[in-house]
Amino acid sequence: MLLTYKEIATFTAGSHISRIQQSAGGPAFRFYATEQFLVDDWQSAIVSAEKEQWVRTDQDVVLTQRGDIVISLIHGKAVRVSTENAGRILSNNYVKVDVDDSQINAAWFLWHFNESLEGRRQRIQTTQGSTVVQRIAVNELKNFTVTLPSLAQQKAMGGLYLAAREKRFYQQRIATLSEQQILSLLSGMI
């Protein structure tokens, strides 16, 4: 069945950071930035707390929640928000995607957007901007088409996709730690 993303999900654009009004008595929030996105994309395990930006505001802002699907309009990639990155302000470089669970499995959506030929082709066609900074327009994103398999097949595919991403991350971490250990041993031999 061929559908558009807007028929199977709702999209909430992140908050414009420059428009957030500070309030001394308001609750404090951190931002969901590239570092957090990379952690949620299994590309990094390290986040520098020194670089964290905080803001106090009483204003309504878009906050991340554990398990949310977030698309980076800059990176052209979708991730699932981790527990560590929940409660952060989502900037306008990101879009929160709420899928209709009765039609689509969230993990399968991640696979479709990130890896499928159908998803990649549409991302390439709709990316706007210079060669330095490219961005996907939210309205274009909503019109992406998707061929939906059964929910059972989606769940199986989505589960395998997430397991493969996690496995690759840990294999890379093991290789890096092994290399560091060998280099440390070599340094100690001199």
N, C-alpha and C positions, 0 to 999 in steps of 0.2 A: 504494500500500500504506500503510495507516494504522498507525503505530506510536507508542509513547511514547518520550520522550527516554531513559528508563532502559533501553530495549531496544536503543538504538543508541549509548549513551555511558555512561561512568562519571563520577561527580561526586566531587570531593574538596574538602571545605570547607577554607578557609584556617585558619591557626593563630590561636588566641585570644591576642592580643598581651599582655594582662594576665597570662596564665598562663606566658609565656616566662620561664624562670629564667636570669638573667644568670650568666655564667661567665667570669672574668677571663682564663682561658687558652683559651677557646673561639674559634672563628673568628668574624670580624665580618661582619654582614649588614646591608644596608639594607632598608627596607620598601618594598613595592609599595603606593603611596598614590594619592590622586586625581590628583596631578600626572602620575605615570607612566601612569595609566589614560588621561588625556586625550591624552597624547602618542601612546599606542598606538591611540587612537580618532581620530587625525588631527585633533584639535581644538587642539593647541598644539605649538609647537616649542621652547618654553623651559621648562627645569626649573631651579629655584633650588637650587643645591647647599647654600646656607646653611640651608635648612629640612630637609635630610636627617637622618633619625634612624637611628642605628646601634645595634646590640645585639650583644653577644658571648654566644654560647650553645653548649653541647654538646648541647642538647636537639634531638630530631627536630622539624623545622619543615617546612611546605610551602613549597617554593621554586619560583619561576617559571623556565621554560626558554624559550628562543627558539622561537616558533611555537606555544606553548601557547594554547589558547582559555581566556579568563578571563571570567567573568560577574560584573559588579558587582551585588550584591544591592540596593544603594542606588540606583544609576543605572538599573538595569533594562536594561543593555546589555552586549553581548558584544564582546570585542576579541581580537586576536591579539597576543601579547607580542612586542615588538621585541627585537633583539639588545642594545640599550642597557639594557633593563629585565630582562634575564635574571639569575637568581641572587639575586633579592630575596625576602624573606619575604612570603608572601601572607597577608593578615589574614583574619579571619572575615567581613569585608564582601565577600569575593570567593569564588568557587567555580571550581576548575579543572575543565575539561571535556575528557575524553579520548574522542574519537569513534572508533567502529569504522570504520576506513578501508575495510573490505569492503562497508559499507552506505551510508556517508555521507561526502561531501567536506567537509573542515573549513571552507573558505571559504563553501560553500553553507549550512552550519550557521549561520555568522555572519549571512548574509543572512536566513535563515529566522527566527532569533531576533530580529534587530534591525528588519527591514523588512517581512516578509510580513504579510498581514492575519491569517493564522492565528496567528502568533507574537505580534503586537501585541494581538490580542483576548485571548489567554491571559494575557499579562503584566498587562493591565488588570484582568482578573478575579481574579488571584491576589495582587495587590499589597496588602500589609497595612500598617497604621499610620495615624498622623495625617496631616493635610494637609501638615504641615511635613516630617516624616521618614517616607518610605514604604519598604518593604522587601519583596522577594520571598522567600518561605520556600523553602528548599532542597527539602523534600519535595514541595511543590507543583510546583516546577520540573521535577523528575524525571518528573512525570505529564503534562507538556505533550505534546500529540499532534502528529504530523507526518505529512504526506502526502508520501512520497518518490517523486520522479521517478527516472529511470535515473541511474546514476553519471555517464555522459557528459554528460547534461543538467545535473546538479548541478555538474560541473567547469566547464562553460561559464558557467553563471549565477554561480557563486561568483567566477570570474575576472573577469567583467564588474563585479560588485559591488565587489570590491576595487580594480579599476582606476578605477571611477567615484569612489570615496571618495578615492583618492590624487589624482586629477585635481582634484577640488573643493578639496582642501587646498592644492595648489600654486596654483590660480587665486586663492584667497583670500589667500595669502601675497604673490603678485605685486601684487594690488590694494592690500594694506596697504603694501607697500614703495613702490609708486608714489605713494600718498597721502602717505607720509612724505617722499618726495623733493620733491613739490610744496610741501608745508608748509614744508619747510626752505628751498626757493628763495624762497618768499614772505617768510619771516622775514628772509632776507638782503637783500631789496629795501628794507627800512626803514632 
